[in-house]
Amino acid sequence: MSVAGYPFYRWVDWGKLGVQNFNLIVVLIVVVVVVVVVVVVVVVVVVVVVVSRLQMLLVLPATKRFMWEEVPLLNFKSKKGKPSTIS
């Protein structure tokens, strides 16, 4: 890119551009950091919600199944049934 035969770096005011670039770089860094923090927070919240939903869907039925079917001490139906079979 050239203007009137001069290369780009000849006609640019590097003092002003340097200050503007510095401010622009600072603003871009702040914006990128804020966006990254927001994305990380959203991803963590989504992962926590999904994991909790999966635990509700998978772990709780498994623990209920474990409590009610596999462990006779916690199986209140079998406790109710045992006295009727004994008597």
C-alpha positions, 0 to 999 in steps of 0.5 A: 500500500502506498500513497504518492509513491511513498511506502505505507510506513513513510506517511503514517504518523507513528507517534499518534498511531502508536498511542492509538494502537496502545489504547486500542491494544489495552481495550482489546486485551480488556475486551478479550479478558472479559469475553474469556471470563464470561465464556468460562463462567457460562461453560462452568455453569452449563457443565454443572447444570448438565452434570447435576441433571445427569446425576438426577437422571442416572445416580438417583434412580440407581441409588433408589434401585440400590436402596429398594431392591438390592439391600434388604435392610433398606427395603421397607416392602420386604420388612412389611412382607417378612412379618406376614410370611413369619406369622 
